[in-house]
Amino acid sequence: MHIPKIKQNMRIYHESKGRPSEKKLPVVVVFKKPTGKKHHMMVTESSVDDILDNSKRNPLIPNNYEIVDIGVGETFIKKFKEQYDIK
């Protein structure tokens, strides 16, 4: 089916309307490996639910790691680095 060029332009214009996409807040996770005492930090734009979900086939953090702390926002990066002495 051939769509006239005028309607193609209208469709593209129509799809671009609406609320602009928002920047996702980073999720900061502090965790410990099962064999060590050292704290590690991971910063991701995935949701907190994706990190905590144990039923995923390939979780972001393996199930045997201990999650110590989770925070949403850029301020937690500096806060957790100082609190848990992460470099």
Distance bins in CASP14 RR format, pairs under 12 A and 6 or more apart:
PFRMAT RR
TARGET T0000
AUTHOR 0000-0000-0000
RMODE 2
METHOD distances of the structure
MODEL  1
1 7 0 0 0 0 0 1 0 0 0 0 0
2 8 0 0 0 0 0 1 0 0 0 0 0
3 9 0 0 0 0 0 1 0 0 0 0 0
3 10 0 0 0 0 0 1 0 0 0 0 0
3 11 1 0 0 1 0 0 0 0 0 0 0
3 12 0 0 0 0 0 1 0 0 0 0 0
4 10 0 0 0 0 1 0 0 0 0 0 0
4 11 0 0 0 0 0 1 0 0 0 0 0
5 11 0 0 0 0 0 1 0 0 0 0 0
5 12 0 0 0 0 0 1 0 0 0 0 0
6 12 0 0 0 0 0 1 0 0 0 0 0
6 13 0 0 0 0 0 1 0 0 0 0 0
7 13 0 0 0 0 0 1 0 0 0 0 0
7 14 0 0 0 0 0 1 0 0 0 0 0
8 14 0 0 0 0 0 1 0 0 0 0 0
8 15 0 0 0 0 0 1 0 0 0 0 0
9 15 0 0 0 0 0 1 0 0 0 0 0
9 16 0 0 0 0 0 1 0 0 0 0 0
10 16 0 0 0 0 0 1 0 0 0 0 0
10 17 0 0 0 0 0 1 0 0 0 0 0
11 17 0 0 0 0 0 1 0 0 0 0 0
22 45 0 0 0 0 0 1 0 0 0 0 0
23 45 0 0 0 0 1 0 0 0 0 0 0
23 73 0 0 0 0 0 1 0 0 0 0 0
23 74 0 0 0 0 0 1 0 0 0 0 0
24 43 0 0 0 0 0 1 0 0 0 0 0
24 44 0 0 0 0 1 0 0 0 0 0 0
24 45 1 0 1 0 0 0 0 0 0 0 0
24 46 0 0 0 0 1 0 0 0 0 0 0
24 47 0 0 0 0 1 0 0 0 0 0 0
24 48 0 0 0 0 0 1 0 0 0 0 0
24 50 0 0 0 0 0 1 0 0 0 0 0
24 72 0 0 0 0 1 0 0 0 0 0 0
24 73 0 0 0 0 1 0 0 0 0 0 0
24 74 0 0 0 0 0 1 0 0 0 0 0
25 43 0 0 0 0 0 1 0 0 0 0 0
25 44 0 0 0 0 0 1 0 0 0 0 0
25 45 1 0 0 1 0 0 0 0 0 0 0
25 46 0 0 0 0 0 1 0 0 0 0 0
25 47 0 0 0 0 1 0 0 0 0 0 0
25 48 0 0 0 0 0 1 0 0 0 0 0
25 71 0 0 0 0 1 0 0 0 0 0 0
25 72 1 0 1 0 0 0 0 0 0 0 0
25 73 1 0 1 0 0 0 0 0 0 0 0
25 74 1 0 0 1 0 0 0 0 0 0 0
25 75 0 0 0 0 0 1 0 0 0 0 0
25 76 0 0 0 0 1 0 0 0 0 0 0
25 77 0 0 0 0 0 1 0 0 0 0 0
26 41 0 0 0 0 0 1 0 0 0 0 0
26 42 0 0 0 0 0 1 0 0 0 0 0
26 43 1 0 1 0 0 0 0 0 0 0 0
26 44 1 0 0 1 0 0 0 0 0 0 0
26 45 1 0 1 0 0 0 0 0 0 0 0
26 46 0 0 0 0 1 0 0 0 0 0 0
26 47 0 0 0 0 0 1 0 0 0 0 0
26 48 0 0 0 0 0 1 0 0 0 0 0
26 51 0 0 0 0 0 1 0 0 0 0 0
26 70 0 0 0 0 0 1 0 0 0 0 0
26 71 0 0 0 0 1 0 0 0 0 0 0
26 72 1 0 0 1 0 0 0 0 0 0 0
26 73 1 0 1 0 0 0 0 0 0 0 0
26 74 1 0 1 0 0 0 0 0 0 0 0
26 75 0 0 0 0 1 0 0 0 0 0 0
26 76 0 0 0 0 1 0 0 0 0 0 0
26 77 1 0 0 1 0 0 0 0 0 0 0
26 78 0 0 0 0 0 1 0 0 0 0 0
26 80 0 0 0 0 0 1 0 0 0 0 0
27 41 0 0 0 0 0 1 0 0 0 0 0
27 42 0 0 0 0 1 0 0 0 0 0 0
27 43 1 0 0 1 0 0 0 0 0 0 0
27 44 1 0 1 0 0 0 0 0 0 0 0
27 45 1 0 0 1 0 0 0 0 0 0 0
27 46 1 0 0 1 0 0 0 0 0 0 0
27 47 1 0 0 1 0 0 0 0 0 0 0
27 48 1 0 1 0 0 0 0 0 0 0 0
27 49 0 0 0 0 1 0 0 0 0 0 0
27 50 0 0 0 0 1 0 0 0 0 0 0
27 51 1 0 0 1 0 0 0 0 0 0 0
27 52 0 0 0 0 0 1 0 0 0 0 0
27 60 0 0 0 0 1 0 0 0 0 0 0
27 61 0 0 0 0 0 1 0 0 0 0 0
27 67 0 0 0 0 0 1 0 0 0 0 0
27 69 0 0 0 0 0 1 0 0 0 0 0
27 70 1 0 0 1 0 0 0 0 0 0 0
27 71 1 0 0 1 0 0 0 0 0 0 0
27 72 1 0 1 0 0 0 0 0 0 0 0
27 73 1 0 0 1 0 0 0 0 0 0 0
27 74 0 0 0 0 0 1 0 0 0 0 0
27 76 0 0 0 0 1 0 0 0 0 0 0
27 77 0 0 0 0 0 1 0 0 0 0 0
27 80 0 0 0 0 0 1 0 0 0 0 0
28 39 0 0 0 0 0 1 0 0 0 0 0
28 40 0 0 0 0 0 1 0 0 0 0 0
28 41 1 0 0 1 0 0 0 0 0 0 0
28 42 1 0 0 1 0 0 0 0 0 0 0
28 43 1 0 1 0 0 0 0 0 0 0 0
28 44 0 0 0 0 1 0 0 0 0 0 0
28 45 0 0 0 0 0 1 0 0 0 0 0
28 46 0 0 0 0 0 1 0 0 0 0 0
28 48 0 0 0 0 0 1 0 0 0 0 0
28 51 0 0 0 0 0 1 0 0 0 0 0
28 67 0 0 0 0 0 1 0 0 0 0 0
28 68 0 0 0 0 0 1 0 0 0 0 0
28 69 0 0 0 0 1 0 0 0 0 0 0
28 70 1 0 0 1 0 0 0 0 0 0 0
28 71 1 0 1 0 0 0 0 0 0 0 0
28 72 1 0 0 1 0 0 0 0 0 0 0
28 73 1 0 0 1 0 0 0 0 0 0 0
28 74 0 0 0 0 1 0 0 0 0 0 0
28 75 0 0 0 0 1 0 0 0 0 0 0
28 76 1 0 1 0 0 0 0 0 0 0 0
28 77 1 0 1 0 0 0 0 0 0 0 0
28 78 0 0 0 0 1 0 0 0 0 0 0
28 79 0 0 0 0 1 0 0 0 0 0 0
28 80 1 0 1 0 0 0 0 0 0 0 0
28 81 0 0 0 0 1 0 0 0 0 0 0
28 83 0 0 0 0 0 1 0 0 0 0 0
28 84 0 0 0 0 0 1 0 0 0 0 0
28 86 0 0 0 0 0 1 0 0 0 0 0
29 39 0 0 0 0 0 1 0 0 0 0 0
29 40 0 0 0 0 1 0 0 0 0 0 0
29 41 1 0 0 1 0 0 0 0 0 0 0
29 42 1 0 1 0 0 0 0 0 0 0 0
29 43 1 0 0 1 0 0 0 0 0 0 0
29 44 1 0 0 1 0 0 0 0 0 0 0
29 46 0 0 0 0 1 0 0 0 0 0 0
29 47 0 0 0 0 0 1 0 0 0 0 0
29 48 0 0 0 0 1 0 0 0 0 0 0
29 50 0 0 0 0 0 1 0 0 0 0 0
29 51 1 0 1 0 0 0 0 0 0 0 0
29 52 0 0 0 0 1 0 0 0 0 0 0
29 59 0 0 0 0 0 1 0 0 0 0 0
29 60 1 0 0 1 0 0 0 0 0 0 0
29 61 1 0 0 1 0 0 0 0 0 0 0
29 65 0 0 0 0 1 0 0 0 0 0 0
29 66 0 0 0 0 0 1 0 0 0 0 0
29 67 1 0 0 1 0 0 0 0 0 0 0
29 68 0 0 0 0 1 0 0 0 0 0 0
29 69 1 0 0 1 0 0 0 0 0 0 0
29 70 1 0 1 0 0 0 0 0 0 0 0
29 71 1 0 0 1 0 0 0 0 0 0 0
29 72 0 0 0 0 0 1 0 0 0 0 0
29 73 0 0 0 0 0 1 0 0 0 0 0
29 76 0 0 0 0 1 0 0 0 0 0 0
29 77 0 0 0 0 0 1 0 0 0 0 0
29 80 0 0 0 0 1 0 0 0 0 0 0
29 84 0 0 0 0 0 1 0 0 0 0 0
29 86 0 0 0 0 0 1 0 0 0 0 0
30 38 0 0 0 0 0 1 0 0 0 0 0
30 39 1 0 1 0 0 0 0 0 0 0 0
30 40 1 0 0 1 0 0 0 0 0 0 0
30 41 1 0 1 0 0 0 0 0 0 0 0
30 42 0 0 0 0 1 0 0 0 0 0 0
30 43 0 0 0 0 0 1 0 0 0 0 0
30 51 0 0 0 0 0 1 0 0 0 0 0
30 61 0 0 0 0 0 1 0 0 0 0 0
30 65 0 0 0 0 0 1 0 0 0 0 0
30 66 0 0 0 0 1 0 0 0 0 0 0
30 67 1 0 0 1 0 0 0 0 0 0 0
30 68 1 0 1 0 0 0 0 0 0 0 0
30 69 1 0 1 0 0 0 0 0 0 0 0
30 70 1 0 0 1 0 0 0 0 0 0 0
30 71 0 0 0 0 1 0 0 0 0 0 0
30 76 0 0 0 0 1 0 0 0 0 0 0
30 77 0 0 0 0 0 1 0 0 0 0 0
30 79 0 0 0 0 0 1 0 0 0 0 0
30 80 1 0 1 0 0 0 0 0 0 0 0
30 81 0 0 0 0 1 0 0 0 0 0 0
30 82 0 0 0 0 0 1 0 0 0 0 0
30 83 0 0 0 0 1 0 0 0 0 0 0
30 84 1 0 1 0 0 0 0 0 0 0 0
30 85 0 0 0 0 0 1 0 0 0 0 0
30 86 1 0 0 1 0 0 0 0 0 0 0
31 38 0 0 0 0 0 1 0 0 0 0 0
31 39 1 0 0 1 0 0 0 0 0 0 0
31 40 1 0 1 0 0 0 0 0 0 0 0
31 41 1 0 0 1 0 0 0 0 0 0 0
31 42 1 0 0 1 0 0 0 0 0 0 0
31 51 0 0 0 0 1 0 0 0 0 0 0
31 52 0 0 0 0 0 1 0 0 0 0 0
31 59 0 0 0 0 0 1 0 0 0 0 0
31 60 0 0 0 0 0 1 0 0 0 0 0
31 61 1 0 1 0 0 0 0 0 0 0 0
31 62 0 0 0 0 1 0 0 0 0 0 0
31 63 0 0 0 0 0 1 0 0 0 0 0
31 64 0 0 0 0 0 1 0 0 0 0 0
31 65 1 0 1 0 0 0 0 0 0 0 0
31 66 1 0 0 1 0 0 0 0 0 0 0
31 67 1 0 1 0 0 0 0 0 0 0 0
31 68 1 0 1 0 0 0 0 0 0 0 0
31 69 0 0 0 0 1 0 0 0 0 0 0
31 70 0 0 0 0 1 0 0 0 0 0 0
31 80 0 0 0 0 0 1 0 0 0 0 0
31 84 0 0 0 0 0 1 0 0 0 0 0
31 86 0 0 0 0 0 1 0 0 0 0 0
32 38 1 0 0 1 0 0 0 0 0 0 0
32 39 1 0 1 0 0 0 0 0 0 0 0
32 40 1 0 0 1 0 0 0 0 0 0 0
32 41 0 0 0 0 0 1 0 0 0 0 0
32 42 0 0 0 0 0 1 0 0 0 0 0
32 61 0 0 0 0 0 1 0 0 0 0 0
32 62 0 0 0 0 0 1 0 0 0 0 0
32 64 0 0 0 0 0 1 0 0 0 0 0
32 65 1 0 0 1 0 0 0 0 0 0 0
32 66 1 0 1 0 0 0 0 0 0 0 0
32 67 0 0 0 0 1 0 0 0 0 0 0
32 68 1 0 0 1 0 0 0 0 0 0 0
32 69 0 0 0 0 0 1 0 0 0 0 0
32 84 0 0 0 0 1 0 0 0 0 0 0
32 86 0 0 0 0 0 1 0 0 0 0 0
33 39 0 0 0 0 1 0 0 0 0 0 0
33 40 1 0 0 1 0 0 0 0 0 0 0
33 61 0 0 0 0 0 1 0 0 0 0 0
33 62 0 0 0 0 1 0 0 0 0 0 0
33 64 0 0 0 0 1 0 0 0 0 0 0
33 65 1 0 1 0 0 0 0 0 0 0 0
33 66 0 0 0 0 1 0 0 0 0 0 0
33 67 0 0 0 0 0 1 0 0 0 0 0
33 68 0 0 0 0 0 1 0 0 0 0 0
34 40 0 0 0 0 0 1 0 0 0 0 0
34 61 0 0 0 0 0 1 0 0 0 0 0
34 62 0 0 0 0 1 0 0 0 0 0 0
34 63 0 0 0 0 0 1 0 0 0 0 0
34 64 1 0 1 0 0 0 0 0 0 0 0
34 65 1 0 0 1 0 0 0 0 0 0 0
34 66 1 0 0 1 0 0 0 0 0 0 0
34 67 0 0 0 0 0 1 0 0 0 0 0
35 64 0 0 0 0 1 0 0 0 0 0 0
35 65 0 0 0 0 0 1 0 0 0 0 0
35 66 0 0 0 0 0 1 0 0 0 0 0
36 64 0 0 0 0 0 1 0 0 0 0 0
36 65 0 0 0 0 0 1 0 0 0 0 0
36 66 0 0 0 0 1 0 0 0 0 0 0
37 66 0 0 0 0 0 1 0 0 0 0 0
37 68 0 0 0 0 0 1 0 0 0 0 0
37 84 0 0 0 0 0 1 0 0 0 0 0
37 85 0 0 0 0 0 1 0 0 0 0 0
38 65 0 0 0 0 0 1 0 0 0 0 0
38 66 0 0 0 0 0 1 0 0 0 0 0
38 68 0 0 0 0 0 1 0 0 0 0 0
38 84 0 0 0 0 1 0 0 0 0 0 0
38 85 0 0 0 0 1 0 0 0 0 0 0
38 86 0 0 0 0 1 0 0 0 0 0 0
38 87 0 0 0 0 0 1 0 0 0 0 0
39 65 0 0 0 0 0 1 0 0 0 0 0
39 66 0 0 0 0 1 0 0 0 0 0 0
39 67 0 0 0 0 0 1 0 0 0 0 0
39 68 1 0 0 1 0 0 0 0 0 0 0
39 69 0 0 0 0 1 0 0 0 0 0 0
39 80 0 0 0 0 1 0 0 0 0 0 0
39 81 0 0 0 0 1 0 0 0 0 0 0
39 82 0 0 0 0 0 1 0 0 0 0 0
39 83 0 0 0 0 1 0 0 0 0 0 0
39 84 1 0 1 0 0 0 0 0 0 0 0
39 85 1 0 0 1 0 0 0 0 0 0 0
39 86 1 0 1 0 0 0 0 0 0 0 0
39 87 0 0 0 0 0 1 0 0 0 0 0
40 61 0 0 0 0 1 0 0 0 0 0 0
40 62 0 0 0 0 0 1 0 0 0 0 0
40 65 0 0 0 0 1 0 0 0 0 0 0
40 66 0 0 0 0 0 1 0 0 0 0 0
40 67 0 0 0 0 0 1 0 0 0 0 0
40 68 0 0 0 0 1 0 0 0 0 0 0
40 69 0 0 0 0 0 1 0 0 0 0 0
40 80 0 0 0 0 0 1 0 0 0 0 0
40 81 0 0 0 0 0 1 0 0 0 0 0
40 84 0 0 0 0 1 0 0 0 0 0 0
40 85 0 0 0 0 0 1 0 0 0 0 0
40 86 1 0 0 1 0 0 0 0 0 0 0
40 87 0 0 0 0 0 1 0 0 0 0 0
41 61 0 0 0 0 0 1 0 0 0 0 0
41 67 0 0 0 0 0 1 0 0 0 0 0
41 68 0 0 0 0 1 0 0 0 0 0 0
41 69 0 0 0 0 1 0 0 0 0 0 0
41 70 0 0 0 0 0 1 0 0 0 0 0
41 71 0 0 0 0 0 1 0 0 0 0 0
41 76 0 0 0 0 1 0 0 0 0 0 0
41 77 1 0 0 1 0 0 0 0 0 0 0
41 78 0 0 0 0 0 1 0 0 0 0 0
41 79 0 0 0 0 0 1 0 0 0 0 0
41 80 1 0 1 0 0 0 0 0 0 0 0
41 81 1 0 0 1 0 0 0 0 0 0 0
41 82 0 0 0 0 0 1 0 0 0 0 0
41 83 0 0 0 0 0 1 0 0 0 0 0
41 84 1 0 0 1 0 0 0 0 0 0 0
41 85 0 0 0 0 0 1 0 0 0 0 0
41 86 1 0 1 0 0 0 0 0 0 0 0
41 87 0 0 0 0 1 0 0 0 0 0 0
42 51 0 0 0 0 1 0 0 0 0 0 0
42 59 0 0 0 0 0 1 0 0 0 0 0
42 60 1 0 0 1 0 0 0 0 0 0 0
42 61 1 0 0 1 0 0 0 0 0 0 0
42 62 0 0 0 0 0 1 0 0 0 0 0
42 65 0 0 0 0 1 0 0 0 0 0 0
42 67 0 0 0 0 1 0 0 0 0 0 0
42 68 0 0 0 0 0 1 0 0 0 0 0
42 69 0 0 0 0 0 1 0 0 0 0 0
42 70 0 0 0 0 0 1 0 0 0 0 0
42 71 0 0 0 0 0 1 0 0 0 0 0
42 76 0 0 0 0 0 1 0 0 0 0 0
42 77 0 0 0 0 0 1 0 0 0 0 0
42 80 0 0 0 0 0 1 0 0 0 0 0
42 86 0 0 0 0 0 1 0 0 0 0 0
43 51 0 0 0 0 0 1 0 0 0 0 0
43 60 0 0 0 0 0 1 0 0 0 0 0
43 70 0 0 0 0 0 1 0 0 0 0 0
43 71 0 0 0 0 1 0 0 0 0 0 0
43 72 0 0 0 0 0 1 0 0 0 0 0
43 73 0 0 0 0 1 0 0 0 0 0 0
43 74 0 0 0 0 1 0 0 0 0 0 0
43 76 0 0 0 0 1 0 0 0 0 0 0
43 77 1 0 0 1 0 0 0 0 0 0 0
43 78 0 0 0 0 0 1 0 0 0 0 0
43 80 0 0 0 0 1 0 0 0 0 0 0
43 81 0 0 0 0 0 1 0 0 0 0 0
43 86 0 0 0 0 0 1 0 0 0 0 0
44 50 0 0 0 0 1 0 0 0 0 0 0
44 51 1 0 0 1 0 0 0 0 0 0 0
44 59 0 0 0 0 0 1 0 0 0 0 0
44 60 1 0 0 1 0 0 0 0 0 0 0
44 61 0 0 0 0 1 0 0 0 0 0 0
44 70 0 0 0 0 0 1 0 0 0 0 0
44 71 0 0 0 0 0 1 0 0 0 0 0
44 72 0 0 0 0 0 1 0 0 0 0 0
44 73 0 0 0 0 0 1 0 0 0 0 0
44 77 0 0 0 0 0 1 0 0 0 0 0
45 51 0 0 0 0 0 1 0 0 0 0 0
45 60 0 0 0 0 0 1 0 0 0 0 0
45 72 0 0 0 0 0 1 0 0 0 0 0
45 73 0 0 0 0 0 1 0 0 0 0 0
45 74 0 0 0 0 0 1 0 0 0 0 0
46 52 0 0 0 0 0 1 0 0 0 0 0
46 53 0 0 0 0 0 1 0 0 0 0 0
46 56 0 0 0 0 0 1 0 0 0 0 0
46 59 0 0 0 0 0 1 0 0 0 0 0
46 60 1 0 0 1 0 0 0 0 0 0 0
46 61 0 0 0 0 0 1 0 0 0 0 0
46 70 0 0 0 0 0 1 0 0 0 0 0
46 72 0 0 0 0 0 1 0 0 0 0 0
47 53 0 0 0 0 1 0 0 0 0 0 0
47 60 0 0 0 0 0 1 0 0 0 0 0
47 70 0 0 0 0 0 1 0 0 0 0 0
47 72 0 0 0 0 1 0 0 0 0 0 0
48 60 0 0 0 0 0 1 0 0 0 0 0
48 61 0 0 0 0 0 1 0 0 0 0 0
48 67 0 0 0 0 0 1 0 0 0 0 0
48 69 0 0 0 0 0 1 0 0 0 0 0
48 70 1 0 0 1 0 0 0 0 0 0 0
48 71 1 0 0 1 0 0 0 0 0 0 0
48 72 1 0 0 1 0 0 0 0 0 0 0
48 73 0 0 0 0 0 1 0 0 0 0 0
48 76 0 0 0 0 0 1 0 0 0 0 0
49 55 0 0 0 0 0 1 0 0 0 0 0
49 56 0 0 0 0 0 1 0 0 0 0 0
49 59 0 0 0 0 0 1 0 0 0 0 0
49 60 0 0 0 0 0 1 0 0 0 0 0
49 70 0 0 0 0 0 1 0 0 0 0 0
49 72 0 0 0 0 0 1 0 0 0 0 0
50 56 1 0 0 1 0 0 0 0 0 0 0
50 58 0 0 0 0 0 1 0 0 0 0 0
50 59 0 0 0 0 1 0 0 0 0 0 0
50 60 1 0 0 1 0 0 0 0 0 0 0
50 61 0 0 0 0 0 1 0 0 0 0 0
50 70 0 0 0 0 0 1 0 0 0 0 0
51 59 1 0 0 1 0 0 0 0 0 0 0
51 60 1 0 1 0 0 0 0 0 0 0 0
51 61 1 0 0 1 0 0 0 0 0 0 0
51 62 0 0 0 0 0 1 0 0 0 0 0
51 63 0 0 0 0 0 1 0 0 0 0 0
51 65 0 0 0 0 0 1 0 0 0 0 0
51 67 1 0 0 1 0 0 0 0 0 0 0
51 69 0 0 0 0 0 1 0 0 0 0 0
51 70 1 0 0 1 0 0 0 0 0 0 0
51 71 0 0 0 0 0 1 0 0 0 0 0
51 72 0 0 0 0 0 1 0 0 0 0 0
52 59 0 0 0 0 1 0 0 0 0 0 0
52 60 0 0 0 0 1 0 0 0 0 0 0
52 61 0 0 0 0 1 0 0 0 0 0 0
52 63 0 0 0 0 0 1 0 0 0 0 0
52 67 1 0 0 1 0 0 0 0 0 0 0
52 70 1 0 0 1 0 0 0 0 0 0 0
52 71 0 0 0 0 0 1 0 0 0 0 0
53 59 1 0 0 1 0 0 0 0 0 0 0
53 60 0 0 0 0 1 0 0 0 0 0 0
53 61 0 0 0 0 0 1 0 0 0 0 0
53 63 0 0 0 0 0 1 0 0 0 0 0
53 67 0 0 0 0 0 1 0 0 0 0 0
54 60 0 0 0 0 0 1 0 0 0 0 0
54 61 0 0 0 0 0 1 0 0 0 0 0
54 62 0 0 0 0 0 1 0 0 0 0 0
54 63 1 0 1 0 0 0 0 0 0 0 0
54 64 0 0 0 0 0 1 0 0 0 0 0
54 65 0 0 0 0 0 1 0 0 0 0 0
54 67 0 0 0 0 0 1 0 0 0 0 0
55 63 0 0 0 0 1 0 0 0 0 0 0
56 62 0 0 0 0 0 1 0 0 0 0 0
56 63 0 0 0 0 1 0 0 0 0 0 0
57 63 0 0 0 0 0 1 0 0 0 0 0
59 65 0 0 0 0 1 0 0 0 0 0 0
59 67 0 0 0 0 0 1 0 0 0 0 0
60 67 0 0 0 0 0 1 0 0 0 0 0
60 70 0 0 0 0 0 1 0 0 0 0 0
61 67 1 0 0 1 0 0 0 0 0 0 0
61 68 0 0 0 0 0 1 0 0 0 0 0
61 70 0 0 0 0 0 1 0 0 0 0 0
68 80 0 0 0 0 1 0 0 0 0 0 0
68 83 0 0 0 0 1 0 0 0 0 0 0
68 84 1 0 0 1 0 0 0 0 0 0 0
68 86 0 0 0 0 0 1 0 0 0 0 0
69 76 0 0 0 0 1 0 0 0 0 0 0
69 77 0 0 0 0 0 1 0 0 0 0 0
69 79 0 0 0 0 1 0 0 0 0 0 0
69 80 1 0 0 1 0 0 0 0 0 0 0
69 81 0 0 0 0 0 1 0 0 0 0 0
69 83 1 0 0 1 0 0 0 0 0 0 0
69 84 1 0 0 1 0 0 0 0 0 0 0
69 86 0 0 0 0 0 1 0 0 0 0 0
70 76 0 0 0 0 1 0 0 0 0 0 0
70 80 0 0 0 0 1 0 0 0 0 0 0
71 77 0 0 0 0 1 0 0 0 0 0 0
71 78 0 0 0 0 0 1 0 0 0 0 0
71 79 0 0 0 0 1 0 0 0 0 0 0
71 80 1 0 0 1 0 0 0 0 0 0 0
71 83 0 0 0 0 0 1 0 0 0 0 0
72 79 0 0 0 0 0 1 0 0 0 0 0
73 79 0 0 0 0 1 0 0 0 0 0 0
73 80 0 0 0 0 0 1 0 0 0 0 0
74 80 0 0 0 0 0 1 0 0 0 0 0
74 81 0 0 0 0 0 1 0 0 0 0 0
75 81 0 0 0 0 0 1 0 0 0 0 0
75 82 0 0 0 0 0 1 0 0 0 0 0
76 82 0 0 0 0 0 1 0 0 0 0 0
76 83 0 0 0 0 1 0 0 0 0 0 0
76 84 0 0 0 0 0 1 0 0 0 0 0
76 86 0 0 0 0 0 1 0 0 0 0 0
77 83 0 0 0 0 0 1 0 0 0 0 0
77 84 0 0 0 0 0 1 0 0 0 0 0
77 86 0 0 0 0 1 0 0 0 0 0 0
78 84 0 0 0 0 0 1 0 0 0 0 0
78 86 0 0 0 0 0 1 0 0 0 0 0
79 86 0 0 0 0 0 1 0 0 0 0 0
80 86 1 0 0 1 0 0 0 0 0 0 0
80 87 0 0 0 0 0 1 0 0 0 0 0
81 87 1 0 0 1 0 0 0 0 0 0 0
END
